[in-house]
Amino acid sequence: MNKADLIATLADKTGNTKKDAEVFVNEFLGTIQTALVKGDKVQLIGFGTFETRKRAARQGRNPRKPDEVMTIKASTAPVFKAGKALKDAVNK
């Protein structure tokens, strides 16, 4: 399922227009993104948790030149951890 499919499904299930469903999905995702940028955690009980994790700088190899060692910068990565209810539903 892609974003367009999600919007169409939400519109059908809620009885709203696709335009209204698209606004909702965009605002929902934007709100999660804003929270993660601030460093906050977003917990949806029964579904999962969106959070960020720091990645330390590390050494790596250039795939085009395997002998060349390069430094990969430290970064912050968004992470999703599935909740118990979601895991149970998927593993039925």
Protein Blocks (a to p, Z undefined) as FASTA:
>chain_A
ZZklmmmmmmmmnopafklmmmmmmmmmmmmmmmmmnopacddehiaccddddddddddd
dfklmmlccdddddddddddddfklmmmmmZZ
